[in-house]
Amino acid sequence: MTKKRVVSTTINGKNVELLCEPRQTLLEVLRDNLDLTGTKEGCSNGNCGACTVLMNGRPVVSCLVLAMEAEGATLETIEGVAQGGDLDPIQQAFLENAALQCGICTPGFIMSTKALLAENPNPTEQEARFYLAGNLCRCTGYDKIIRAVLDSAQRRQAALAAAASERQPS
């Protein structure tokens, strides 16, 4: 029997210690041990992107990351995207652009979009398509998803501009 180990990490802003076996994937631990079921299992071999989470700000497919690799890392899952009862602009854009159907791929697309916009706040359509190439959708098609990504970039830019104008003295 393999000895379980304690992994200390930060998930969605909370310090967490979890007990896991060395063979367990981050996806398994998130879903089965921590009940963070928003991260979906699609292919279990890293090809679909449904299980994408952010690890130290970078998108990773959690089905290929061992939970033990999260030691000391900062993780963000889909559960950490919305703030209180308010959807993140990315989530709102996906909803309003009908960029979701069955929901399996949606969390991965949202997490990848969040990483994209952190790197490139105003991507072109081609840049968005390239960045999200590791995420697969079998229901909606990609045009609605890309429209949602570009719309969320515009929403974020508008929110930043509004926040900046509020800070300036009158």
C-alpha positions in Angstrom: 0.0 0.0 0.0 1.3 3.5 -0.9 1.7 5.9 1.9 -0.4 9.1 1.6 1.3 12.4 1.9 0.2 15.9 3.0 0.2 18.6 0.3 -0.1 22.2 1.3 -1.5 24.6 -1.3 -3.7 27.5 -1.8 -7.0 26.9 -3.7 -9.3 29.8 -4.6 -7.6 32.0 -2.0 -7.8 29.5 0.8 -4.9 27.7 2.4 -5.5 24.0 2.1 -3.8 20.9 3.4 -4.8 17.7 1.6 -4.0 14.1 2.0 -3.3 12.3 -1.2 -1.6 9.3 -2.6 1.4 9.9 -4.9 -0.4 8.5 -7.9 -3.5 10.7 -7.6 -4.0 13.4 -10.1 -4.9 17.0 -9.2 -8.2 16.4 -11.0 -9.0 13.4 -8.7 -8.2 15.3 -5.6 -10.1 18.4 -6.5 -13.2 16.4 -7.4 -13.1 13.5 -5.0 -11.3 14.8 -1.9 -12.2 18.5 -2.0 -15.7 18.3 -3.6 -14.7 20.9 -6.2 -16.7 19.3 -9.0 -16.8 22.3 -11.3 -13.6 21.0 -12.9 -14.7 18.4 -15.3 -13.1 15.1 -16.5 -13.3 14.8 -20.2 -10.6 12.6 -21.7 -8.2 11.8 -18.8 -5.2 12.1 -21.2 -4.7 15.9 -21.5 -6.3 16.3 -24.9 -9.6 18.1 -24.3 -8.9 20.8 -21.8 -12.1 20.2 -19.8 -10.1 19.9 -16.6 -8.1 23.1 -17.0 -7.3 25.0 -13.8 -4.8 27.7 -13.1 -1.7 26.8 -11.3 0.4 29.8 -10.3 -1.6 31.7 -12.9 -0.9 29.4 -15.8 -3.4 27.0 -17.3 -2.8 23.3 -16.7 -4.8 20.2 -17.5 -5.4 18.8 -14.0 -5.7 15.2 -15.3 -2.0 15.2 -16.1 -0.7 17.0 -13.0 -0.1 14.9 -9.9 -1.7 16.4 -6.8 1.7 16.3 -5.1 3.0 18.8 -7.7 0.6 21.3 -6.2 2.8 21.6 -3.1 3.2 25.3 -2.4 1.3 26.3 -5.5 -1.6 28.7 -5.9 -4.5 27.1 -7.7 -7.7 28.6 -9.0 -10.6 26.4 -10.1 -13.9 27.5 -11.7 -15.4 27.7 -8.3 -13.0 30.7 -7.6 -13.9 32.7 -10.6 -17.2 34.4 -9.6 -17.1 36.9 -6.8 -19.8 36.4 -4.3 -23.1 36.2 -6.2 -21.7 38.1 -9.2 -20.5 36.3 -12.3 -17.1 37.2 -13.6 -17.3 39.1 -16.9 -15.9 36.0 -18.6 -18.8 33.9 -17.2 -21.3 36.6 -18.1 -20.0 36.8 -21.7 -20.2 33.0 -22.1 -23.8 33.0 -20.9 -24.9 36.0 -23.0 -23.1 34.7 -26.1 -24.6 31.2 -25.8 -21.1 29.8 -25.6 -22.1 26.7 -23.6 -24.4 23.8 -23.9 -23.7 20.6 -22.1 -21.2 22.3 -19.7 -18.4 19.7 -19.8 -16.0 21.9 -21.6 -17.2 25.3 -20.2 -15.1 25.4 -17.0 -11.9 24.7 -18.9 -12.7 27.3 -21.6 -13.4 29.9 -18.9 -10.2 29.1 -17.0 -8.2 29.2 -20.2 -9.8 32.5 -21.2 -9.0 34.0 -17.8 -5.3 33.0 -18.3 -5.4 34.4 -21.9 -6.8 37.8 -20.8 -4.2 38.0 -18.0 -1.5 37.6 -20.6 -3.1 39.5 -23.4 -6.0 41.8 -22.3 -7.1 42.6 -25.9 -6.5 39.5 -28.1 -7.4 39.3 -31.7 -9.7 36.5 -32.9 -6.7 34.6 -34.2 -4.8 34.9 -31.0 -7.9 33.7 -29.0 -8.3 30.7 -31.3 -4.6 29.8 -31.0 -4.6 30.2 -27.2 -7.7 28.0 -26.8 -6.6 25.4 -29.3 -6.1 22.9 -26.4 -9.8 23.1 -25.3 -12.3 21.0 -27.2 -16.1 21.5 -27.5 -18.3 18.9 -29.1 -21.6 20.9 -28.7 -21.6 24.6 -29.4 -18.9 25.0 -32.0 -16.2 27.5 -31.6 -17.6 30.7 -33.1 -19.8 31.4 -30.1 -17.0 30.6 -27.7 -14.6 32.9 -29.5 -17.2 35.7 -29.5 -17.6 35.2 -25.8 -13.8 35.5 -25.3 -13.6 38.7 -27.3 -16.7 40.1 -25.6 -15.2 39.3 -22.1 -12.0 41.1 -23.1 -14.1 44.2 -24.1 -16.1 43.9 -20.8 -12.9 43.8 -18.8 -11.4 46.8 -20.6 -14.6 48.8 -20.0 -14.6 47.8 -16.3 -10.9 48.9 -16.0 -11.6 52.2 -17.7 -14.6 52.8 -15.4 -12.6 52.0 -12.3 -9.8 54.3 -13.5 -12.2 57.2 -14.1 -13.7 56.7 -10.6 -10.2 57.1 -9.1 -9.4 60.3 -10.8 -10.3 63.5 -8.9 -13.1 65.6 -10.4 
